[in-house]
Amino acid sequence: MSLEFSTRKMTFEGKELSVALTEMENAVLLLLWEGMRPLLGTLTVTLPGRISSRLLGDRDSLFGQVLGEQLASYFQKMSLVSVNLKTVKTEAVGSKILELIKEIISERAKSRAPAS
């Protein structure tokens, strides 16, 4: 079995931002990065019930925790979130990134819905 990532891109203040999400049987993995190539960044793990822990890095850890809590709550699974934003401030772009993630989740839900 291979992992299938759902992805979205956007431009914010002239910078390209990308989001990739995949769901496993017991976890959800979200990668967020700035630039053309995917990069691992500050890594946060969150369990359903909003129990979070930073595993790696420091920058944007609070934003990673917020994203992780949203995903863990929605999927009722452990979430791993990597945030690698070098120049873009999460305070400025956070709501737009959440919208991208909601689009991905909505698309995935539609693809799983039984045909009528």
N, C-alpha and C positions, 0 to 999 in steps of 0.2 A: 504494500500500500504506500502511496506517496502523498505528501502534503500538498494541498491545493490552497494557494493564497488568493484572497480577493484583495484587489488593490485600488487605490485612488490616488490621484495627484492633484495638486493645486499650486498656484503661484501666489505668493504673499510678499509684498514689498520687494518684488523682483527676484525672490528666492523660490526655487522649486522645492516643495514639500511632498513627501510620499508617505502613504499609510498602507500597510499590508497586514491582513488578518487571516489566521487559519484556526480551525477548531479541531481539536483532537477529542478522543473519547472522554478524557478526564481533565482537559485544560483548553484554554484559549490563548493564543500567542498573537500579540500585536507589536509590530515594528513601526516606528515613526522616525523618519530621518529627513535631513535637509541635504539637498544636492542630488547629483545624478546617480551615485552608487550607494546601495544600502550599507549602512554602518550600524554596528551595535553601539548602544549608548547606555545611559543610566538604566539599570535593570531592576524592576520591582516585581515582586510576587504578591498576589492578593488572593485570599480565600473567600468564599462566600461568607457573609457575616462581617465583611469589612476588616478583616485581619490582614494587615499589610506588613511587608518587610522589604527594605532596600537591600538588594544583593550585590550591586556593583555601581560605582559612581556616586555622584552627588548632585550634579547640575540637573535641574528640572525634575528632581525626585518627587516633589509634591504633585506636580502635574502627572507624572507616571502613576502615582498612587491614586489620584482622582480617576484617571482612565481605567486603571485596574479595578477599582471599586465598581465602576459602572459596568464593566464587562463581567466581573464575577457575579454581580447581582443579576444581570440579565440572563447569562448562560447557566448560572448555578454551578459553576466550575471554577477551579483555580485559574487565575489569569497571570500571564507573564507579559510585562510591558517593557519595551525598550524605547527610550526617547533619546535621539541624537540630533539636537538643534544647536547649531554653532552660533548663529548670529540672530536668529529670530527669537523674540521674547514670547514665552508661552502666555503671558498676561494679555498680549495683543492678539494672538492667533488662536487661543484655546477654544473659543466657541466655534470657530470655523472647522477646526480639527474634529471636534465632537460631531459636527454635522456630517463630515465625511465618514466617520465611523458609523453613524446611524444609517447612512446610505448603504454602506456595505452590509450591515446587519439586516436591513430591510430587503436588500437584493438576495441575500442568502436565504431568508425566510420564505420569500416568494418561490425560489427554486426548489424548496423542499415541500411546499404545499401540494397536496394531492390535486391532480387535475379533475375538474368537474365535468 
